[in-house]
Amino acid sequence: MSLEDYGWDESWADKLAFAEDGRGIPARVISEHRSEYKVHTGAHDMSAKAAGRLYHAPFKQTELPAVGDWVVVDDTDARGKATIRCVLPRKSTFSRKVAGKNSNEQVMATNLDTVWIVSTFGADLNPARLERYVALVVESGAKPVIILAKSDLVDSTEPIIDSLQQRIQNVPIYSVSAKAEVGLSDLRKYISPGQTIALLGSSGVGKSTLINHFVGHELLHTASVREKDGKGRHTTTHRELIFLPNGGLLIDTPGMRELQLWRPDDNLDKSFSDIDEIAVECKFSDCSHDTEPGCAVNAAVESGDLSEERINNYKKLKKELSYLERKVDAGAERAEKERWRAVSKEQRRYAREHKGKKRR
């Protein structure tokens, strides 16, 4: 398998030519586990570690290698590990806010062309969560595709898909059943040499089953969701880029029921374009679509042209981003104060030392 099989082309060659650290050879990160990496060089896979300088300022945590990255590596050391010298600029970055109160970014996968958002026709189906996933995928720079798996569990899939398509527009939605081998051929058009697809969804919805189908054998362990509450066991513990026999690459991700937005400048209008188009007719340009007179969005809800659930989820995500922006701004302000405090301390120390030298 060549680098081209893994997505290398002239655009990456151009980025390599301008790389900050051009020493070494290009490779793609195919797995990451506890700061240990595996990369593919076009000749073979090899273990790798990130150069020490990538962990220190002015580098950020998000600039460390991630699955899907194109990197520059040098020769292996005595332990048989290569060193990742630099990460080439990414064409897309799928991220989320880290868990907990921290407002930092966590990079999940990079250089994606498409993201398959996988759910089921069972209890896991949650339109609001799918809208959140779509917003994150659109912001990443990749194209979202919604896959509803286990279509054999319902008598008719069309009413469910039609209802969901009315709410989430301009995003392809497919009904599939790996068990009955239904609808899988519709997904093959997204799989082609050099194209990278990530799979996103809750645990047990069928991501590993889809990968096993396209690989041609049971590469990954599978486990189903509980029909009672739609929850499943984690069958994937780390991200890995998988090369398909007929070309194309899939990235499996650990199951996540919730993804928090992280970027304060997220533009929800990209994934809520229907609301954006209606809002143009609002009386006030800064309308919050709450109680303002002449709100075209509220009028669309009253007439039934826009679902109340969709606008409520839109407002919820807007509030989440506004809260995150305030946290980020406060954090940046604290960091700036600490930086100037350190500078002032160093200046005072320097002044004391030189004052003593002058007296002598």
Residue frames as qw, qx, qy, qz and C-alpha x, y, z in Angstrom:
[[0.000, 0.886, 0.463, 0.000, 0.00, 0.00, 0.00],
 [0.436, 0.333, 0.009, 0.836, 1.33, 3.39, -1.01],
 [0.066, -0.285, -0.364, 0.884, 0.88, 6.79, 0.61],
 [0.311, -0.026, -0.391, -0.866, -1.62, 7.57, -2.16],
 [0.462, -0.324, -0.809, -0.166, -3.78, 4.69, -0.90],
 [0.361, -0.484, -0.593, 0.533, -3.89, 6.51, 2.42],
 [0.069, 0.913, 0.387, -0.108, -4.92, 9.83, 0.83],
 [0.391, -0.532, 0.230, 0.715, -1.58, 11.44, -0.08],
 [0.541, 0.705, 0.383, 0.251, -1.75, 13.80, -3.07],
 [0.466, 0.461, 0.008, 0.755, -0.10, 16.93, -4.48],
 [0.289, -0.822, -0.061, -0.487, -1.79, 19.20, -1.94],
 [0.802, -0.588, 0.050, 0.098, -0.08, 17.30, 0.89],
 [0.780, 0.139, 0.068, 0.607, 3.20, 17.35, -1.01],
 [0.160, 0.722, 0.042, 0.672, 2.93, 21.15, -1.18],
 [0.561, -0.783, 0.027, -0.267, 2.31, 21.34, 2.58],
 [0.903, -0.263, 0.037, 0.338, 5.31, 19.10, 3.17],
 [0.584, 0.459, 0.028, 0.669, 7.50, 21.46, 1.14],
 [0.075, -0.705, 0.098, -0.699, 6.61, 24.30, 3.52],
 [0.783, -0.497, -0.370, 0.052, 6.79, 22.21, 6.68],
 [0.280, -0.909, 0.264, -0.160, 8.53, 23.87, 9.63],
 [0.451, -0.514, 0.727, 0.066, 10.62, 20.76, 10.16],
 [0.759, 0.461, -0.253, -0.383, 11.11, 19.10, 6.78],
 [0.022, 0.467, -0.883, 0.037, 13.55, 16.49, 8.02],
 [0.441, 0.028, 0.858, -0.261, 12.40, 12.93, 7.59],
 [0.089, -0.130, -0.820, -0.550, 9.62, 11.32, 5.57],
 [0.523, -0.161, 0.000, -0.837, 5.84, 11.79, 5.42],
 [0.182, -0.129, -0.971, 0.089, 3.55, 9.33, 7.18],
 [0.485, -0.433, -0.245, -0.719, -0.08, 9.13, 8.29],
 [0.228, -0.215, 0.752, -0.580, -1.16, 8.51, 11.88],
 [0.543, -0.131, -0.701, -0.444, -3.34, 5.38, 11.89],
 [0.665, -0.545, -0.510, -0.030, -3.78, 4.88, 15.64],
 [0.027, 0.569, -0.416, 0.708, -3.20, 6.58, 18.97],
 [0.773, -0.473, -0.414, -0.083, -3.28, 5.00, 22.40],
 [0.638, -0.726, -0.052, 0.251, -1.99, 6.72, 25.53],
 [0.018, -0.902, 0.320, 0.288, 0.42, 9.01, 23.63],
 [0.464, -0.233, 0.768, 0.375, 1.74, 6.06, 21.63],
 [0.561, 0.587, -0.083, -0.577, 1.24, 6.28, 17.89],
 [0.652, 0.064, 0.679, 0.330, 1.32, 3.96, 14.91],
 [0.292, 0.713, -0.164, -0.616, 2.04, 5.55, 11.53],
 [0.818, 0.324, 0.439, 0.183, 2.07, 4.32, 7.94],
 [0.225, -0.644, 0.347, 0.644, 4.96, 5.47, 5.76],
 [0.632, 0.586, -0.266, -0.431, 3.91, 3.95, 2.45],
 [0.424, 0.402, -0.811, 0.007, 6.34, 1.09, 2.98],
 [0.517, -0.230, -0.806, 0.173, 5.16, -0.26, 6.32],
 [0.481, -0.805, -0.183, -0.297, 3.57, 0.56, 9.68],
 [0.545, 0.182, -0.524, 0.629, 5.80, 1.65, 12.53],
 [0.446, -0.729, -0.442, 0.273, 5.51, 2.80, 16.13],
 [0.313, 0.531, -0.022, 0.787, 6.19, 6.47, 16.78],
 [0.363, -0.640, -0.451, 0.505, 6.38, 9.04, 19.54],
 [0.172, 0.943, 0.169, 0.229, 5.90, 12.79, 19.36],
 [0.509, 0.364, -0.292, 0.723, 9.02, 14.94, 19.63],
 [0.389, -0.448, -0.553, 0.585, 9.42, 16.48, 23.09],
 [0.079, -0.109, 0.016, 0.991, 9.16, 20.02, 21.80],
 [0.294, -0.360, -0.606, -0.646, 5.57, 19.38, 20.64],
 [0.491, -0.567, -0.649, 0.129, 4.52, 19.16, 24.29],
 [0.379, -0.472, -0.248, 0.757, 5.87, 22.60, 25.22],
 [0.196, 0.897, 0.194, -0.346, 4.97, 26.22, 24.49],
 [0.373, 0.186, 0.074, -0.906, 4.26, 27.76, 22.07],
 [0.337, -0.071, -0.849, -0.401, 2.68, 24.49, 20.90],
 [0.605, -0.193, 0.235, -0.736, -0.84, 23.67, 22.08],
 [0.532, -0.056, 0.820, -0.202, -2.35, 20.34, 23.10],
 [0.717, 0.540, 0.314, -0.308, -4.47, 20.39, 19.94],
 [0.418, 0.762, -0.446, -0.213, -1.33, 20.54, 17.80],
 [0.417, -0.349, 0.839, -0.001, -0.19, 17.11, 18.98],
 [0.239, 0.112, -0.825, -0.500, -0.65, 14.31, 16.44],
 [0.641, 0.118, 0.479, -0.588, -4.12, 12.77, 16.13],
 [0.550, 0.178, 0.798, 0.170, -5.54, 9.88, 14.14],
 [0.492, 0.769, 0.401, 0.073, -5.78, 10.95, 10.51],
 [0.088, -0.916, 0.214, 0.329, -2.92, 13.46, 10.68],
 [0.796, 0.494, -0.109, 0.332, -0.17, 13.63, 8.09],
 [0.510, -0.821, 0.201, 0.160, 3.15, 13.98, 9.91],
 [0.519, 0.683, -0.490, 0.154, 6.88, 14.07, 9.28],
 [0.866, -0.471, 0.165, 0.006, 8.84, 11.28, 11.01],
 [0.173, 0.744, -0.644, -0.029, 12.55, 10.53, 11.25],
 [0.586, 0.217, -0.780, 0.010, 14.41, 7.24, 11.62],
 [0.803, -0.495, -0.296, -0.147, 13.65, 4.84, 14.44],
 [0.199, -0.762, 0.530, -0.315, 15.59, 4.96, 17.70],
 [0.092, 0.338, -0.925, 0.145, 17.19, 2.10, 19.62],
 [0.428, 0.129, 0.757, -0.476, 13.75, 0.98, 20.83],
 [0.226, 0.268, 0.840, 0.415, 12.43, 0.78, 17.28],
 [0.116, 0.807, 0.522, -0.251, 10.27, 3.92, 17.50],
 [0.368, 0.473, 0.248, 0.761, 10.24, 6.78, 15.04],
 [0.154, -0.466, -0.360, 0.794, 9.93, 10.41, 16.18],
 [0.229, 0.785, 0.521, 0.243, 7.13, 12.64, 14.87],
 [0.405, -0.061, -0.034, 0.912, 8.83, 15.96, 14.14],
 [0.212, 0.198, 0.056, -0.955, 5.83, 17.99, 12.97],
 [0.392, 0.491, 0.762, -0.154, 2.18, 17.78, 11.95],
 [0.151, 0.178, 0.491, 0.839, 1.20, 19.05, 8.51],
 [0.322, 0.092, 0.166, -0.928, -1.65, 21.63, 8.41],
 [0.302, 0.277, 0.902, -0.138, -5.02, 19.86, 8.59],
 [0.145, -0.188, -0.534, -0.812, -7.77, 20.16, 6.00],
 [0.607, -0.503, -0.288, -0.543, -10.47, 19.26, 8.55],
 [0.159, 0.205, -0.780, 0.570, -10.51, 18.72, 12.31],
 [0.611, -0.494, -0.486, -0.382, -13.29, 16.98, 14.20],
 [0.206, 0.206, -0.626, 0.723, -13.22, 18.12, 17.83],
 [0.493, -0.676, -0.499, -0.228, -15.35, 18.29, 20.93],
 [0.231, -0.741, 0.354, -0.521, -15.11, 20.06, 24.27],
 [0.341, 0.178, -0.870, 0.308, -13.32, 17.92, 26.82],
 [0.557, -0.539, -0.621, -0.122, -15.48, 16.32, 29.49],
 [0.492, -0.459, -0.436, 0.597, -16.01, 18.20, 32.74],
 [0.054, -0.912, -0.236, 0.332, -15.80, 21.91, 33.55],
 [0.384, -0.400, 0.419, 0.719, -12.69, 22.51, 31.45],
 [0.530, 0.734, 0.185, -0.383, -13.46, 24.41, 28.21],
 [0.142, -0.549, 0.669, 0.480, -10.52, 23.08, 26.20],
 [0.741, 0.415, -0.283, -0.446, -10.72, 21.36, 22.82],
 [0.622, -0.245, 0.741, 0.070, -10.20, 17.63, 22.32],
 [0.429, 0.473, -0.542, -0.547, -9.28, 16.58, 18.78],
 [0.837, 0.010, 0.477, -0.266, -11.02, 13.32, 17.87],
 [0.726, 0.184, 0.538, 0.387, -9.85, 12.80, 14.26],
 [0.027, 0.707, -0.190, -0.680, -8.44, 14.87, 11.42],
 [0.110, 0.370, -0.666, -0.638, -8.35, 15.17, 7.63],
 [0.419, 0.318, 0.834, -0.167, -11.80, 13.65, 7.20],
 [0.090, -0.079, -0.565, -0.816, -13.83, 13.82, 4.01],
 [0.585, -0.368, -0.429, -0.582, -17.08, 12.41, 5.42],
 [0.151, -0.175, 0.791, -0.567, -18.49, 11.55, 8.84],
 [0.497, -0.294, -0.731, -0.364, -21.10, 8.82, 9.14],
 [0.332, -0.264, 0.483, -0.766, -23.37, 9.71, 12.08],
 [0.434, -0.089, -0.876, -0.191, -24.75, 6.33, 13.11],
 [0.466, -0.138, 0.482, -0.729, -27.94, 5.83, 15.11],
 [0.017, 0.141, 0.983, 0.113, -30.64, 3.16, 15.16],
 [0.393, -0.386, -0.461, -0.696, -34.40, 2.93, 14.75],
 [0.567, -0.422, -0.681, 0.193, -34.63, 1.93, 18.42],
 [0.400, -0.844, -0.298, 0.199, -34.46, 3.92, 21.64],
 [0.555, -0.289, 0.128, 0.770, -31.14, 5.49, 20.59],
 [0.263, 0.540, 0.441, 0.666, -32.83, 7.64, 17.92],
 [0.242, -0.734, -0.333, 0.540, -32.67, 11.21, 19.21],
 [0.441, 0.765, 0.279, 0.379, -33.19, 14.03, 16.65],
 [0.197, -0.974, 0.108, -0.039, -31.76, 16.70, 18.97],
 [0.663, -0.502, 0.454, 0.321, -28.56, 14.71, 19.44],
 [0.687, 0.348, 0.465, 0.437, -28.29, 14.16, 15.68],
 [0.199, 0.945, 0.126, 0.226, -28.60, 17.93, 15.15],
 [0.432, -0.835, 0.312, 0.135, -25.74, 18.45, 17.59],
 [0.747, -0.133, 0.524, 0.388, -23.62, 15.87, 15.76],
 [0.543, 0.664, 0.366, 0.361, -24.37, 17.51, 12.40],
 [0.048, -0.996, 0.048, -0.063, -23.36, 20.93, 13.76],
 [0.566, -0.644, 0.451, 0.247, -20.01, 19.55, 14.95],
 [0.727, 0.148, 0.541, 0.396, -19.33, 17.74, 11.69],
 [0.382, 0.848, 0.251, 0.268, -20.15, 20.78, 9.55],
 [0.225, -0.952, 0.204, 0.035, -17.88, 22.93, 11.72],
 [0.734, -0.372, 0.471, 0.317, -15.06, 20.40, 11.30],
 [0.180, 0.604, -0.508, -0.587, -14.99, 20.88, 7.53],
 [0.119, -0.013, 0.970, 0.213, -16.20, 17.36, 6.71],
 [0.494, -0.112, -0.402, -0.763, -19.54, 16.33, 5.17],
 [0.430, -0.096, 0.734, -0.517, -22.17, 14.78, 7.48],
 [0.544, -0.028, -0.689, -0.478, -24.18, 11.68, 6.54],
 [0.561, -0.246, 0.522, -0.593, -26.80, 10.18, 8.87],
 [0.461, 0.088, -0.856, -0.216, -27.15, 6.39, 8.96],
 [0.681, -0.262, 0.327, -0.601, -30.07, 4.76, 10.76],
 [0.227, 0.273, -0.933, -0.058, -29.06, 1.16, 11.40],
 [0.123, 0.145, 0.936, -0.298, -31.09, -1.93, 12.31],
 [0.432, 0.075, -0.227, -0.870, -33.94, -1.12, 9.93],
 [0.468, -0.120, -0.851, -0.208, -35.15, -4.69, 10.44],
 [0.115, -0.205, -0.746, 0.623, -36.42, -3.63, 13.88],
 [0.329, 0.394, 0.267, -0.815, -39.31, -1.54, 12.46],
 [0.591, 0.465, 0.658, -0.027, -42.15, -2.32, 10.08],
 [0.467, 0.776, 0.268, 0.328, -41.70, 0.81, 7.96],
 [0.558, -0.295, -0.045, 0.774, -38.67, 3.12, 7.86],
 [0.250, 0.488, 0.369, 0.751, -39.99, 5.73, 5.42],
 [0.282, -0.868, -0.312, -0.266, -42.22, 7.72, 7.84],
 [0.653, -0.645, -0.032, 0.395, -39.37, 7.96, 10.35],
 [0.559, -0.024, 0.283, 0.779, -36.84, 9.07, 7.75],
 [0.114, 0.663, 0.418, 0.610, -39.27, 11.56, 6.17],
 [0.414, -0.878, -0.236, -0.038, -39.97, 13.14, 9.55],
 [0.653, -0.517, 0.119, 0.541, -36.27, 13.35, 10.37],
 [0.492, 0.234, 0.381, 0.747, -35.41, 14.71, 6.91],
 [0.031, -0.844, -0.355, -0.400, -37.94, 17.53, 7.34],
 [0.508, -0.851, -0.032, 0.131, -36.21, 18.53, 10.56],
 [0.484, -0.559, 0.448, 0.503, -32.58, 18.01, 9.44],
 [0.667, 0.723, 0.133, -0.122, -32.41, 19.27, 5.88],
 [0.426, 0.816, -0.390, 0.005, -29.59, 19.07, 3.33],
 [0.246, -0.507, 0.819, -0.112, -28.04, 16.05, 5.07],
 [0.627, 0.109, -0.685, -0.355, -28.35, 12.59, 3.42],
 [0.580, -0.282, 0.596, -0.478, -30.15, 10.01, 5.59],
 [0.536, 0.221, -0.762, -0.288, -29.88, 6.28, 4.89],
 [0.819, -0.272, 0.290, -0.415, -31.68, 3.27, 6.31],
 [0.470, 0.438, -0.765, -0.039, -29.54, 0.14, 6.63],
 [0.862, -0.359, 0.258, -0.247, -29.52, -3.29, 8.22],
 [0.103, 0.587, -0.799, -0.076, -26.23, -5.16, 8.36],
 [0.509, -0.051, 0.822, -0.251, -28.08, -8.25, 9.60],
 [0.677, 0.519, 0.492, -0.176, -30.42, -8.31, 6.60],
 [0.453, -0.105, 0.475, 0.747, -27.81, -6.73, 4.29],
 [0.216, 0.803, 0.526, 0.178, -30.19, -3.95, 3.31],
 [0.020, 0.997, 0.079, 0.015, -29.12, -0.46, 2.21],
 [0.648, -0.535, 0.275, 0.467, -25.38, -1.07, 2.54],
 [0.601, 0.331, 0.425, 0.591, -24.78, -0.57, -1.19],
 [0.072, 0.942, 0.237, 0.227, -25.98, 3.04, -0.81],
 [0.465, -0.843, 0.169, 0.210, -22.97, 3.76, 1.40],
 [0.809, -0.012, 0.330, 0.487, -20.39, 2.45, -1.05],
 [0.415, 0.787, 0.183, 0.418, -20.45, 5.68, -3.08],
 [0.268, -0.939, 0.180, -0.119, -18.70, 7.39, -0.16],
 [0.746, -0.442, 0.441, 0.233, -15.91, 4.80, -0.16],
 [0.725, 0.669, -0.059, 0.151, -13.15, 5.37, -2.71],
 [0.786, 0.033, -0.173, 0.592, -9.33, 5.30, -2.71],
 [0.328, 0.234, -0.175, 0.898, -7.84, 8.03, -0.55],
 [0.390, -0.572, -0.173, -0.701, -11.18, 9.08, 0.98],
 [0.222, 0.043, -0.790, 0.570, -11.38, 9.08, 4.79],
 [0.538, -0.506, -0.371, -0.563, -14.62, 8.44, 6.67],
 [0.007, 0.180, -0.756, 0.629, -15.11, 8.59, 10.44],
 [0.474, -0.448, -0.702, -0.285, -17.97, 6.84, 12.22],
 [0.068, -0.221, 0.442, -0.867, -19.68, 8.67, 15.07],
 [0.645, -0.371, -0.391, -0.541, -22.43, 7.54, 17.40],
 [0.633, -0.532, 0.379, -0.416, -23.36, 5.99, 20.73],
 [0.154, -0.341, 0.927, -0.027, -21.98, 2.67, 21.90],
 [0.387, 0.153, 0.900, -0.129, -23.61, -0.39, 20.38],
 [0.523, 0.580, 0.157, -0.605, -25.46, 1.30, 17.50],
 [0.871, 0.358, 0.330, 0.067, -23.59, -0.70, 14.87],
 [0.166, 0.892, -0.371, -0.199, -20.45, 1.25, 13.92],
 [0.323, -0.465, 0.813, 0.135, -18.17, -1.77, 14.32],
 [0.672, 0.307, 0.671, -0.059, -20.66, -3.95, 12.43],
 [0.516, 0.840, 0.041, -0.162, -20.55, -1.54, 9.48],
 [0.000, -0.777, 0.609, 0.156, -16.75, -1.55, 9.50],
 [0.535, -0.173, 0.826, 0.035, -16.64, -5.36, 9.64],
 [0.695, 0.557, 0.435, -0.130, -18.97, -5.49, 6.62],
 [0.452, 0.874, -0.157, -0.085, -16.80, -3.25, 4.46],
 [0.207, -0.655, 0.723, 0.069, -13.56, -4.88, 5.64],
 [0.704, 0.239, -0.581, -0.332, -14.97, -8.27, 4.71],
 [0.659, -0.126, -0.711, 0.211, -14.38, -10.08, 8.01],
 [0.533, -0.805, -0.253, -0.065, -14.88, -9.56, 11.75],
 [0.478, 0.456, -0.319, 0.680, -12.07, -7.15, 12.48],
 [0.132, -0.351, 0.397, -0.838, -13.77, -5.46, 15.45],
 [0.091, -0.285, -0.904, 0.305, -15.76, -6.91, 18.34],
 [0.282, -0.378, -0.327, -0.819, -19.42, -5.92, 18.31],
 [0.080, -0.315, -0.809, 0.489, -22.07, -5.45, 20.99],
 [0.090, -0.580, -0.575, -0.569, -25.67, -4.30, 20.64],
 [0.191, -0.309, 0.269, -0.892, -27.61, -1.65, 22.53],
 [0.075, 0.287, 0.879, -0.374, -30.20, -2.60, 25.14],
 [0.056, -0.488, -0.624, -0.608, -33.61, -2.09, 23.56],
 [0.332, -0.711, -0.574, 0.231, -35.04, -0.87, 26.91],
 [0.212, -0.869, -0.079, 0.439, -32.95, 2.30, 27.16],
 [0.601, 0.791, -0.024, 0.114, -30.90, 2.36, 23.96],
 [0.219, -0.839, 0.498, 0.007, -27.60, 2.17, 25.82],
 [0.935, 0.261, -0.229, 0.072, -24.74, -0.08, 24.78],
 [0.753, -0.520, 0.173, 0.364, -21.32, -1.23, 25.91],
 [0.138, 0.858, -0.400, -0.292, -18.14, 0.41, 24.65],
 [0.949, 0.130, 0.245, 0.150, -16.67, -1.95, 22.07],
 [0.603, 0.574, -0.074, 0.548, -14.08, 0.52, 20.75],
 [0.583, -0.688, -0.187, 0.389, -11.61, 1.94, 23.26],
 [0.278, -0.579, 0.255, 0.723, -9.39, 4.02, 20.99],
 [0.556, 0.732, -0.007, -0.395, -9.46, 5.61, 17.55],
 [0.547, -0.230, 0.693, 0.408, -7.96, 3.72, 14.63],
 [0.470, 0.581, -0.279, -0.603, -7.75, 4.33, 10.90],
 [0.700, 0.021, 0.714, 0.018, -8.64, 1.17, 8.97],
 [0.165, 0.409, -0.597, -0.670, -7.65, 0.54, 5.36],
 [0.792, 0.262, 0.365, -0.413, -10.37, -1.13, 3.29],
 [0.655, -0.031, 0.672, 0.344, -9.52, -3.89, 0.76],
 [0.466, 0.619, 0.522, 0.357, -11.20, -2.05, -2.12],
 [0.273, 0.361, 0.013, 0.891, -9.76, 1.35, -1.21],
 [0.385, -0.710, -0.159, -0.567, -10.93, 4.01, 1.20],
 [0.332, 0.131, -0.696, 0.623, -10.32, 4.45, 4.92],
 [0.533, -0.662, -0.390, -0.354, -12.60, 4.25, 7.93],
 [0.140, 0.335, -0.603, 0.711, -11.96, 5.63, 11.41],
 [0.564, -0.529, -0.628, -0.086, -13.82, 3.98, 14.26],
 [0.032, -0.506, 0.354, -0.786, -14.36, 6.13, 17.35],
 [0.111, -0.165, -0.863, 0.465, -15.32, 5.18, 20.92],
 [0.159, -0.646, -0.681, -0.307, -19.06, 5.46, 21.51],
 [0.105, -0.080, -0.312, 0.941, -20.23, 8.84, 22.78],
 [0.030, 0.670, 0.742, -0.022, -23.82, 9.62, 23.72],
 [0.002, 0.968, 0.201, -0.152, -23.11, 13.33, 24.06],
 [0.607, 0.197, 0.083, 0.766, -20.69, 15.64, 22.31],
 [0.150, -0.846, -0.264, 0.438, -20.28, 19.14, 23.69],
 [0.456, 0.822, 0.058, 0.337, -19.60, 22.05, 21.39],
 [0.687, -0.412, -0.086, 0.592, -16.25, 23.57, 22.14],
 [0.395, 0.151, 0.213, 0.881, -15.52, 26.38, 19.68],
 [0.031, 0.591, 0.444, -0.672, -17.05, 29.71, 20.76],
 [0.231, 0.465, -0.275, -0.809, -17.19, 30.96, 17.17],
 [0.292, 0.216, 0.916, 0.169, -19.18, 27.94, 15.92],
 [0.324, 0.158, -0.226, -0.905, -21.53, 29.06, 13.17],
 [0.423, 0.214, 0.838, -0.269, -24.76, 27.14, 13.72],
 [0.524, 0.574, 0.007, -0.629, -26.26, 28.78, 10.65],
 [0.226, 0.412, -0.801, -0.371, -24.36, 26.23, 8.54],
 [0.108, -0.087, -0.990, 0.012, -26.29, 23.31, 10.02],
 [0.152, 0.602, 0.668, -0.410, -29.50, 25.24, 10.77],
 [0.132, -0.007, 0.423, 0.897, -29.74, 26.90, 7.36],
 [0.141, -0.584, -0.718, -0.351, -33.55, 26.62, 7.36],
 [0.335, -0.773, -0.401, 0.360, -33.77, 28.79, 10.47],
 [0.343, -0.368, 0.181, 0.845, -31.20, 31.21, 9.06],
 [0.079, 0.268, 0.610, 0.741, -33.23, 31.66, 5.87],
 [0.245, -0.734, -0.617, -0.141, -36.43, 32.33, 7.82],
 [0.435, -0.630, -0.260, 0.589, -34.66, 34.74, 10.21],
 [0.292, 0.100, 0.306, 0.901, -33.89, 37.09, 7.30],
 [0.185, -0.584, -0.516, -0.599, -37.55, 38.14, 7.45],
 [0.438, -0.572, -0.543, 0.430, -37.44, 39.03, 11.16],
 [0.009, 0.968, 0.196, 0.158, -38.26, 42.65, 12.01],
 [0.294, -0.887, 0.353, 0.045, -35.03, 43.06, 13.97],
 [0.631, 0.568, -0.527, 0.040, -31.66, 41.98, 12.58],
 [0.118, 0.379, -0.811, 0.429, -30.48, 40.86, 16.03],
 [0.768, -0.263, -0.077, -0.579, -33.69, 38.96, 16.82],
 [0.153, -0.355, 0.887, -0.253, -33.22, 36.22, 19.40],
 [0.523, -0.123, -0.718, -0.443, -36.44, 34.52, 18.28],
 [0.153, -0.178, -0.812, 0.534, -37.84, 34.77, 21.79],
 [0.067, 0.687, 0.634, -0.348, -40.49, 37.43, 22.49],
 [0.087, -0.318, 0.225, 0.917, -39.58, 40.10, 19.93],
 [0.568, 0.601, 0.344, -0.445, -42.46, 41.43, 17.80],
 [0.570, 0.718, -0.256, -0.308, -42.27, 40.61, 14.11],
 [0.341, -0.456, 0.813, 0.119, -40.22, 37.44, 14.61],
 [0.670, 0.334, -0.446, -0.491, -40.49, 35.39, 11.42],
 [0.279, 0.213, -0.928, 0.123, -39.07, 32.31, 13.13],
 [0.257, 0.135, 0.747, -0.598, -41.78, 32.22, 15.79],
 [0.618, 0.364, -0.002, -0.697, -44.36, 32.80, 13.07],
 [0.529, 0.331, -0.731, -0.276, -42.99, 29.79, 11.18],
 [0.045, 0.041, -0.934, 0.352, -43.34, 27.67, 14.32],
 [0.428, 0.268, 0.476, -0.720, -46.94, 28.81, 14.81],
 [0.649, 0.420, -0.233, -0.590, -47.80, 28.01, 11.18],
 [0.926, -0.050, 0.371, -0.050, -46.19, 24.58, 11.40],
 [0.664, 0.706, -0.233, 0.075, -43.48, 25.36, 8.83],
 [0.302, 0.530, -0.667, 0.428, -40.79, 24.93, 11.50],
 [0.724, -0.374, -0.579, 0.036, -40.87, 22.39, 14.33],
 [0.407, -0.859, 0.116, -0.289, -40.80, 23.74, 17.87],
 [0.897, -0.346, 0.142, 0.235, -38.30, 21.02, 18.85],
 [0.720, 0.361, 0.086, 0.587, -35.81, 22.20, 16.22],
 [0.072, 0.799, -0.061, 0.594, -35.89, 25.89, 17.19],
 [0.670, -0.717, 0.110, -0.156, -35.66, 24.94, 20.89],
 [0.902, -0.136, 0.130, 0.388, -32.57, 22.82, 20.21],
 [0.485, 0.610, 0.050, 0.624, -31.09, 25.67, 18.14],
 [0.251, -0.852, 0.095, -0.449, -31.57, 28.07, 21.06],
 [0.855, -0.503, 0.112, 0.064, -30.08, 25.54, 23.46],
 [0.823, 0.138, 0.097, 0.542, -26.93, 25.19, 21.35],
 [0.211, 0.765, 0.009, 0.608, -26.68, 28.98, 21.00],
 [0.525, -0.799, 0.119, -0.268, -26.81, 29.36, 24.79],
 [0.923, -0.250, 0.115, 0.268, -24.21, 26.62, 25.19],
 [0.650, 0.410, 0.059, 0.637, -21.85, 28.43, 22.82],
 [0.078, -0.843, 0.028, -0.531, -22.47, 31.76, 24.53],
 [0.739, -0.658, 0.128, -0.062, -21.63, 30.22, 27.91],
 [0.888, -0.010, 0.127, 0.442, -18.52, 28.59, 26.48],
 [0.415, 0.675, 0.029, 0.610, -17.41, 31.89, 24.94],
 [0.350, -0.858, 0.120, -0.357, -17.64, 33.61, 28.31],
 [0.870, -0.436, 0.181, 0.140, -15.59, 30.82, 29.92],
 [0.785, 0.283, 0.123, 0.537, -12.96, 30.98, 27.18],
 [0.158, 0.812, -0.023, 0.561, -12.74, 34.77, 27.41],
 [0.578, -0.775, 0.161, -0.198, -12.39, 34.58, 31.20],
 [0.916, -0.196, 0.186, 0.298, -9.72, 31.91, 30.87],
 [0.617, 0.517, 0.078, 0.588, -7.83, 33.95, 28.29],
 [0.126, -0.881, 0.079, -0.450, -8.02, 37.01, 30.53],
 [0.764, -0.615, 0.197, 0.003, -6.63, 35.05, 33.49],
 [0.878, 0.085, 0.171, 0.440, -3.83, 33.62, 31.34],
 [0.378, 0.722, 0.020, 0.579, -2.91, 37.09, 30.10],
 [0.393, -0.854, 0.149, -0.306, -2.82, 38.47, 33.66],
 [0.880, -0.384, 0.219, 0.173, -0.63, 35.58, 34.79],
 [0.757, 0.384, 0.108, 0.517, 1.71, 36.17, 31.86],
 [0.136, 0.807, -0.083, 0.568, 2.14, 39.85, 32.68],
 [0.662, -0.720, 0.149, -0.146, 2.52, 39.01, 36.37],
 [0.908, -0.117, 0.177, 0.360, 5.41, 36.69, 35.46],
 [0.529, 0.603, 0.057, 0.595, 6.93, 39.36, 33.19],
 [0.215, -0.874, 0.100, -0.425, 6.72, 41.99, 35.96],
 [0.826, -0.535, 0.170, 0.055, 8.28, 39.58, 38.44],
 [0.838, 0.151, 0.144, 0.504, 11.16, 38.89, 36.07],
 [0.267, 0.770, 0.014, 0.579, 11.65, 42.63, 35.46],
 [0.478, -0.828, 0.145, -0.255, 11.82, 43.32, 39.20],
 [0.902, -0.294, 0.193, 0.252, 14.32, 40.50, 39.69],
 [0.680, 0.439, 0.119, 0.575, 16.46, 41.84, 36.83],
 [0.003, -0.868, 0.040, -0.494, 16.32, 45.38, 38.25],
 [0.687, -0.706, 0.164, -0.057, 17.40, 44.21, 41.73],
 [0.894, -0.059, 0.182, 0.404, 20.36, 42.26, 40.37],
 [0.527, 0.539, 0.105, 0.648, 21.63, 45.13, 38.20],
 [0.249, -0.902, 0.021, -0.351, 21.07, 47.69, 40.94],
 [0.797, -0.558, 0.175, 0.151, 23.39, 45.70, 43.19],
 [0.793, 0.191, 0.190, 0.547, 26.03, 45.49, 40.47],
 [0.218, 0.811, 0.075, 0.538, 25.98, 49.29, 39.96],
 [0.501, -0.847, 0.099, -0.145, 26.59, 49.92, 43.68],
 [0.846, -0.315, 0.232, 0.363, 29.67, 47.70, 43.66]]
